[in-house]
Amino acid sequence: MDVVLPVLNEREAIPWVLGRMPEQFRPIVVDNGSDDGSAEVAARLGAEVVVEPRRGFGAACFAGLVAATAPIVAFMDCDASLDPADLPLVCGPVARGEADLVLGARRAEAGALPVHSRMANRYLARRVRHLAGAEVTDIGPMRAARREALLDLGITDRRSGWPLEMVLRAGLSGWRVTESPVPYRARVGKSKVTGTVGGTLRAVRDMRARLAEAGRAARRR
């Protein structure tokens, strides 16, 4: 299985993440404009490195998905907040044919998720349940699905709305969407989204657009 790891200045976390990657998983590190040597660190540690010059979380995820060759592809952050050792919990149901998309529902340790992030996730999960019928509690960054099916979903967002759009489109397409609980730790370094005012505002705009799009699609059904 392939694991897509979007990276933007994650030099300090990369060794820990790659060092805990299960043997049957191939890491694909997608460098999205790092200036701290992240790509070089990842390459030195044996990961496949893809360079995506167009900035945006979704752009990095899509580049990794295109570069992947395994039938099942997983995604996760590369900031040491999620443990690669938990990937089998998320990928297993897909591999066994029990689910089409599995999200790692984060069980956060104290201080790992700011209050506003928790509230935003509850709101988004509620909207996903209402609009797309996917019974989720968290729009978490660790997830897995079949590669070809993901490409066929036609996800268009190339910024912060990518994770949300994936779940919305999957639900609207009748996918079996499930969750597996995974531990979530305090990340190494500062978040590129919720850690800055600009990043937070961009994420809000992107996600509002994806929800509005899903609302229109749901009304047409």
Steps between C-alpha positions, in 0.01 A plus 500: 500500500613856432487781757486860380671741739454870407796698632569869550800557727469183708872421527486436874207257484589302188753259660252396770217452249704302248666299773161373619360415156380137492700276271220439249438874446696712250534868598461764229613836636357790299708811555280808458759776507711424807809712561634303796638199314197277564523335158868419545438348844217284365704382201796415720271286716379303199162659422386573149493879466262685270535875452175695461580869440137615506427590860204342672425196713267362236758553227753299700250222572397477137862488383562212740188318385611528137850378588368202697488159334350278771130405478436652844631843595511652848551864596631645823670810633877489537526712816521211752145562622395163356687173538560300178480187713122563508465487120387132498197602708394738224606299196381161622126547437570622145732208427242253633223653289304615805514874419576731210643789702628480855584806708717495808276657765744688720509435873703802601726518800472807721601814310544329163191655340408863576143564610412676174625200302286263704194718449565535127536123460175433681323751278650358180422142599140598571472670160650196325248272669215729395610570142668176397372237741849398610495411870821666614603681816830649387640622168843364589813508283577126524288313247510225240315399183562328167711711267294469183177570685651815651608623159150433367346715776627807314610701804568856380619684812874551512519686829356442847166366380648178357435276806143625539419474129623141494258395774210699355544356151546149638178524700303649211631221276368231733836390635518304822675754724612384843737604776774340708612674820866609500706683763589861422797676658627856509662572164865593454520863388226748413190415299496653150120534520368557851835639617462823299216746447543489123503122491188480716311747281598315182390170650163648601442634148602172337280289725199729464533464123513122525195489728305727265596281205390187686173667595423569135588142407280362779202706382540369146481137610 
